[in-house]
């Protein structure tokens, strides 16, 4: 490249300098691979990309968003990392075990990369999502395992990052946004022939629970405009999808302020006994309003998460407790007591008879005593959950707990308490499921069971009335009676019972 000497030494005028700058190379010439047609250096087209997704359902949705962006730039997709030009790991940082899984996988992929024949395009390895944001320095420096890093708000930049990376160069974009919701990016859902889909409605979280890394890896809370969400749900309905799950770190705080008509002075009302660390927010189209609009798109599309009056809204609520001890909940900065949580559960069961509850619990949080653990065991038995996500606490850097609390519960004690929580949950789940024996339930059938061609399991697109015959803590088993529709009235469903399916009439579900 040309070396430019100071203008003063030549007595050059400002006009001369401007001319030289105008005629010289542009910024684009210094950044490799920014051709508008998406080509890579040397004019080669983008290759094949393989995604590996770890962690929560939000990461599943992030994978679909990232793939949508890369697909439009000419990338093809493969599910075989051995055939891929690019392997992207969509990562989770919520627990230490999840991160260790990624480190191990990076070692495997790096070994695969080194074995590539010199005649082939070198493999590029990328880390997307929460782990990229949390461990950016370690990932870029540790044994040079990674070519590309992209945080949860940087997926639009993936084509450029991949073009720049390679030949020993690393590229990264880890900026968090106050506005990014990918509202204009229509995700490419993994299985077009499938009948379920995840729809992201918001990103980030403002709650700042003392154990949680999410506000630091996914940023502040932002809600996707309802109009964009409804467009995606309509598209899914047209594709034959029968069940959607609305995703967000905290869907209850959804708040669409994208239109002037949604704005207003009314503050958010919390359940009795609940509070937040952040100041009360005002106005906006709230989650209940969004749920109402989504449920009207297709009366035969089931909307996972909530409530009573609509036949196509599942009577299932995820209500994370984390602990049954008020002192531990205070240390976690959860904003409620044991008593307030149980009061909310009682109200939900009264308003939505037959509701199914799921929850999260952690064993061995900072300062947790044996009495606190016993309180959590009793909460699990008092509530009776159908589904639970239970794990031992692992401290995350940057969180309030890492600065202000001590991770003082020994590992063996955490593990013993976790096993006791799991045992209590399974006992109660078996009891809750057992109470459904003899009832008739609507099941979205998926196809033949892996265990037996005579059995069916959730979901292929047909709604079926099923007589529940047996249950355990993990599943229900029953006899398929007849096809049905979510829009059928109870009387119509009664009339359908007794009609046998033309196919698989002896099938169990």
N, C-alpha and C positions, 0 to 999 in steps of 0.2 A: 504494500500500500504506500501511497505517497506520503512523505514527511513534509509537513507544513511548518515553515519557520515563522517567527513572529512578524507581523506586518510592519512594525516600526522599523525593523532592520532594512527593509526595502523602500521605506517611504511610501508604501502602497496606500492608496486611498480606500475609504470604506466601500466605495462603489466597486472597486476592483475585487475586494474581499467577497462582497455579495455575489459577484459574478462567478468567482471560483467555487463558492459553496453551491450555487445553483447548478453549475455544470458538473459538480463532483458526485460521488456516490451518495445515495439516500440511506436513511436509517434501515430501510428494508434490505439493502445490500449487505448490511452487517449482521443480520439475523437470518440464520439458515432456515430454509424450508417454509417460508411464508407465502408461497405461491397461492394465488386465489383459488386454483383448482384443487388444492389439497395435496399436490405432489410433494414428494420428499426430495432431498438433495440428489442431484443427478437426473431428475425427471422421473424417478421411479414412483409408482403408485403406492399408496398405503397397503400394507399387507393384512395378515390375519391376526385378530386379537382374541385372546382367551381370558375370560373373567373367572376369578375364583372369589366367591362371596362368603364372608364370615360375619357372625354376630346377628344383629337384630333385623327385624323386617324393614327398618329404614334403610339398611344397607342393601337389601334386595331391591328396593325402589331406587336407590342411588345407582345400582348397577344398570337398571333399565334406562335411567337418565343418561348416564355416561355412554352407554351403547347407542342410544338414539343420536347423540352428538357425533360420535365417531362414524356411525353408519352413513350419516349425511356427507361425511368427508371422504367416503370411498372405501372405508375399512370393511373387511369381511369378518365373519365370526366363526371361530372353531371352539369346540369343547375339549380339544386335545392339546395340552401345552407343548407336547413334542412337535406339533405341526405349526405352532404359533410363532409369529414374528414379534408379538407383544403379549406379555402376560401381565395382567393387572389384578392385584389383590385388593379387594374392597374390605377394609379392615375395621376391627372393633378394639376399643381401648378400655372397655368397662371393667374388665378384670385382668389380673396378671396372667392367668392361664391363657386367656384369649390372645394376649400379646406374644407369649412364648410360642404358641402354635404358629404365629406368623414368622417369628425368627427362625424356627425350624424349617418352615416351608421355603423361606428365602435361601437357606443353605442348600436345599435340594434343587431349587431352580437355578442357583448360581452354578452348581455342579453340572446341570443339564446344559446351561449356556456355554460352559467351557468346552464341552464335548462336541459342540456343533461343528460340522465340517466347515472349513474355510470358504468353500464355494457357496455356502448358504448365507442368507442375510442374517447378521448377528441378532440374537434375541435381545429384546429390551424388556426390563422388569420394572414395573411401577407399583407404588403403594398409594392407594386412594383412601380418603375418609379419615376417621378419627385418629388412627395411629399415626398417619402422616402428619397430622396437626400436632399431636402430643409429643412425638419423638423425632421431630424433623432433623435435629442436629445429629443424633445417634444414627438415624437411618442413612443420612448422606455420608457420614464419615466411617461408620463401622464396616470395614472390609470392602467398601465400595460395592455393596450388594444391590443397590438400587440405582436405576437410571432416571426415573421420573417420580416426583412426589406431587400429589395434588390433594389439597384439603377439600372438605365437603362443599365449599362454595366456589371451587375453581374448576369444575368439570367442563365448563365452556372453553377453557384454555387448553384442554387435553390435546387437540390436534397440533397446536403450536409446540407444546411441551415435548410431545413425541417426535416432532420434526427436528427440534433443536438437539435432543438427547442423542447419545451414541458416540462411538469412537472415543470413549473415555470421558465425554462431557455429560454432566448431570444437569437436569433442569427441575425447577420446582416453582409452585405457586401455592402458598399456604395462607393467603389473605382471607380473613373472615369478613363477611359482609353483613351490613345491617338491613339489606333489602333483598338479596337473592333468594328467590323461591322456585326458580326454574318454571315459572308459570306458563311460559310460551314453549317449553320443551315437552313434547308429547312422548312419554316413556314408551319404549318398545318392550312390551311385556314378554317374559321369557317363553311362555308356551301359548302361542296364538290359538292352539286347539284346546287350551284349558278352559275351565269354567270358573276360576277364582282369580282375583287380582288385588294388588295393593295400590291404593291411591294416596299419595302424600298430600296432606292439607296444610302442614306447617313445618317449620324447621327451627331448631334451636330451643333453648329453655331459659327462663329468667328465675327459676325457683332457687337455685344455689343451695341445694341440700349439701350438707357438709361432706358427705362421702362421694359426691357425684362429679365426674369429669366432664359431663356433657356440655355445660355452659362454656367450658374452655376449649372443647374440640369442635363443637357445632355452633357456637356463638349465641347471640341474643335471639329472642323469640321473634319470628316473622310468620305471618299467616298468608297463605296463597289465596288470591282472589277467588271468591265462590264461583264466578263465571267460568274461570279456567277449570276448576274442579268438576263442574257440571258438564263442561265440554268433554272432558276425559271419560266421565261416567257414561255419557251418551254414546261415545265411541265404543266403549267396552260393551255396552248393551247391544249395539249393532253387531258386534263380533260374537255375540252369543254368551258372554260372561254372565254367570248367574249369581255371583257373590263377590262383593267388594269389601275390603277392609280399609277404613280411613285411618291413616297413619300420622303420627306426630309424637314428639317427646311428651307432650302434655296436651292432648286434644281438648280437654275441658277449657283451656284458656284460649282456644281459637278465637280470633277477632279480625274480621275483614273490614278494613278502613279504606278500601280502594275506591269506594264511591261516596260522594258527598251525602247521599241519602242515608248511608249507614252510620254516619257520624252523629254523635249526640252527647249530652252532658251526663247521662245516667251512669253512675259508677257500677262496677262489677259487684254482684252480691255473692258472697261465699256461703257455704253451708255453715250451720251453727257450730261454733267451736273451732273453725278453721281460719287461718290467717296466712299471709304471705310476707316475705321479707321485703318485697318491692311495694311501692306505693300503688294504691288502687288505680286501675285503668278505667277509662271512660269510653262509652259508645262502642260501635262496631257491630257487625253481623256476627252473632255468637254461634257456638257449636250446635245448640239445639235448632237454631234457624237453618244452619247448613244441613243438618241431618234431615230436617223436614223437606228441604228442597231436593236432596239426593234421593230420598225415598219415593218421590213423585216421578222420577225419571222413568222407572220401569217397575210396575207393581209386582213383577215376577223376578226382580233382582233383589237378592237379600243383602242388606247393609249390616255389616258386623259392627257392633258397639252400640248398644243401648236399646231401647226403652219400651213403653207399654202399648200405645194405642195403634201403631202401625203393624200390620201383619208381616211386612217384609223387613222389619228391624229386629234383629236377633235380641232375645231377652238375655243378653250376656254383658256383664260389665267387668272390666279390668280395674280393680281397686287396690293398688299397691299399698300394703301396710308397712312392710320392711321390719317392723318390730311390734310386739304387743305391750311394751313397757313404756310408760310415759316419760321417765327420765332418759331412756335411750332415744326416744323420738325427739326429745328436746335437744339432745346432743347432735342428732342427725339434722336438726333444723327443718323438720317436716311440717311444722305449722299446725299440728293438732295433737291431742292427747288420745290415749287408749279409749277413754270414755266418749270423746267426740267421734272417733272412728266407728265405734259400735253403734252410736246413735244414728250415724249416717247409714250404716248397714241395715238397721231396723227400719228406717224410712224407705230405703230402696225396696226391701222385701214387702213392705206394706203397699207401696205404689205399684210395684211390678211383681205380682204373685208368680212364683215359679222361676224367678230370675236365677241365672247361673252366675256365680261370682268366681273370678280368678284373682290372683295376687302375687306379689313378690315379697320374699323374706330373705334376710341375710343373718347369718350366725356369726357371733363374735365381733360385733362392732366395738369400737374404742370404749373401754370402761364398762362393757356389759358384764354384769354379775350373774351368778347362777339364778337368783331370784328374777332378774330381768328375762333370762332365758325361759324360765317356767311361765312367766306372763305371756310370752310369745306362743308357747305350746298351748296354753289355755285359750288364747285368741283364735288359733287355728281350729280348736275343737268347738268353740262357741259359734263361730261364723259358719263353718262347713263349706269349704271351697271345692269347686269342681276341677279347677286347674291351678297349679302352683309352679312358680319359678323360684327355686331355693338354692342358695350358694353361700359359701364362706366369705367373709369380708376380706378384701385385699386393698390396702391403702393406695391411692393414686396421688401422684405429685400434682401440685398446683391447687388441689382442693383445700377447703377450709380445714378439714380434718388433718391434712398433712402439715399445716402450719400451727394448729392450736390444740390438737389432741394426740394421745399416745396410742399406738396400735399394740395394746398391752395384753390381749388375750392370746395365750399360747396356741400354736397351730394345731396341736393334738386336741385341745379343748374345743376349738372352732369346729374341727372335723366331727368330734363326738356330738356336739350340739346340732350340727347340720344333719347328721344321721337321725337324731331324735326328732327334729322338725319334719324330715321327709317321712319318717314312720308315722307320725301323728297325722300329717297331711293325707297319706294314703289310706289310713283308717277312715278318716272323715269323708274323703272322696268316694270310697267304696260305699259308705253309708248313704251319701247324697245320691249317688248313681243307683244304688239298690232301691231307693224310694221310687224310682221311675219304672221299675219292673211292673208290667201289667198295663202301663199307659201306652198311648199311641202318639208317636212323634213324627214330625216331618224331617226327612233326611235328603240332602242333596247328594245323589249317588255318584261315585267316582268311577267305578268299574269293578272288575273281578278282584277279589282279595288275593294277595300274594300267597296266602297260605292254602287257599282252596278255590278252585274254579266254581264251586257251588255257592261260595259266599261272595257278597258284594261289600264294598266299602265306600265312604264318602267320596267323591263327588263327580258325576259325569254330565251333569246338565239336566237330569231328570229329577224332579222332586217326587219322593215316594213316601206314602204313609207307612210307618213301620210300627209293629207291635213289639214292645220291649219285653224280652223273655228272660234275660239275665244281665248281670252287671258286675264289674269289679272297679278298682280305683282308676283304671286307665281307659276303660271303654264300656260301651253298651252293646248288647247283642240282641237282635230281634228278627222278626219275620216280616218280609215285605208284603204289604197287602194290596196296594194299588197305586197308580200314578195319581198325582194331584198337582195343584197350583197354589202358589202363595196367595193369590187373589180369591181362592175359594172361601166361601163362608163356612163356619163350623157345621152348619146343616148339610152343605154340599159334601164336606169331608166325611160326615157320617154316612151319607149315601154311597160314597165311594168304597168304604170299608166292605170287604167281602168280595169285591171284584179282584180277581187274581191277575197278576201281570201275565201277558201273553208269553213273555220270555222269562226264564229263571224263576218260574213260579214257586219253586221250593227254596229259593235263595235266602240266605240269612244275611243280615247287615250288622 
